[in-house]
């Protein structure tokens, strides 16, 4: 949750946002996370937010979180793949 808070907190600071996501993507790759794991996590994240916030989690808010997560997921996967290519693991 700390990482999600950091990502959300950096939304208005593009360079910091990119740095956090890139670093996190590389770390996840070292831990053995693969792209399919991100799908499961995204589903769990949205489910958790829906249940935590109840009716306050409007359809618009749901779509905004999905859009943010998809952008973060894509960037993290790209960063992980770039790191793998540089290390010769691709």
SULPETA-V407574 format. One record per helix or strand of 2 or more residues. SS is the DSSP state (H for helix, E for strand). FROM is the first residue (numbers start at 1). TO is the last residue. Records with the same first field share a line. If there is no record, write none. Layout:
SS = FROM-TO / FROM-TO
//
This chain:
H = 2-9 / 14-30 / 35-56 / 59-87
//
